Amino acid sequence: MATTTSPALPLLRRVAETTRKAVPFVLDGQPASALEGDTVLTAILTLQARLRHNEFSQEPRAGFCMMGACQDCWVQTDSGERLRACATFIAPGMALRTGEGAA
């Protein structure tokens, strides 16, 4: 039986390195914050339960290989650029989209 996570609960919980500098960014039009050195994947999954929905099945996705090979973690910037969330570091002011049509 599959275990589901509430959309309101983050998938990841930070347990170490909590004193790194905060990095402000925008996630789906809302202000957000990560820590310096976080990947986009880490930044998003410490805030919510999924990275995006699969474009074919609409099932929630949260990355797969975690090393940039599988192409399961694509997200999009507000400008339309596609990023591999597991291999891209968060940067101040990034504006990311995880919703419909984001990957």
N, C-alpha and C positions, 0 to 999 in steps of 0.2 A: 504494500500500500504506500503510495507517495505521500510525503509530508508537504503541506503547503505553508507558506509564510504569509502573514498578513501584509498587504501592500503598504500599510502604515509603518511596519517594523523593518528596520534595516536588515539586510542579509548578513552584513559583517559588523562586528563590534570591535573597536580598537581597544587593545589591552596593553600596548606598549608605545613608546615614543610619542606620547601625547603632548610634549612640550615643544614640538617643532612649530615653526612660524605658520600662522594661518594664511591661506591663499583664497581670496574671494573669487567666485565665479558665478555663472548663471546657469541654472539647470531647468530646462523646460519653461523658461520665462521667469523663474523665481530666483531670488538671491540665495546663494549657497556658499559653503566654506569647506575647504579641505585642508590638508596639511602639506607643507612643502615637502617634495619628494614622493608624494602619492601619485600613482598612475590615475588616469581618468577612471578606470574600472574601480579602483579602490575608493576614489572620491565619491563616485555615484553609489556604490553598494554600501557605504557607511551611512548613506542617507535614505536609501529605499531598498525594497526587496528584490528588484529586478533591474537589469540593465536596459532591456528593451523587450519588445515582443517580436517573435519570429514573423517574418513577412508572409509566410505561406500558411502556417498553422495557427498563428496568433498566440502560441504558447509563450510564457515568459522565458527569457534568456538571461543568463548571468555570466557569459563567457564559458569557454570549454577548455582549451589547451593552456591558456594563461601565458603563452609565449609568442603570440602573433602569427601562428601557422594556420589556424582553423578558420579564421574569418567569421567567427561567431559573435565577436564583441564590437562590431562596427557601430559607431554612433556618428551623429552629424553635428557640425557647427551651425550656428545661425546663418553663416554665409554659404552653406551648402557643402563645405569640405567634409569628406568622410575620414574618420580616424579609427584606428584600432585602439580601443580603450585600454587593453592590457599592455600595450607597448608605447603609449603616449603619456607623458607626464603632464599633470595639471599645471596650468599657467594662470597667473592673475588675469582676471577679466575674460577668460574663456566663456563663450556662450554656447552651451551644448543642448542638443535636442535628442530625446530618447523616444518620443512618441511616434505616431503613425507616419510612415514614410521616412523615418530617420535613418534607416539602414538599408 
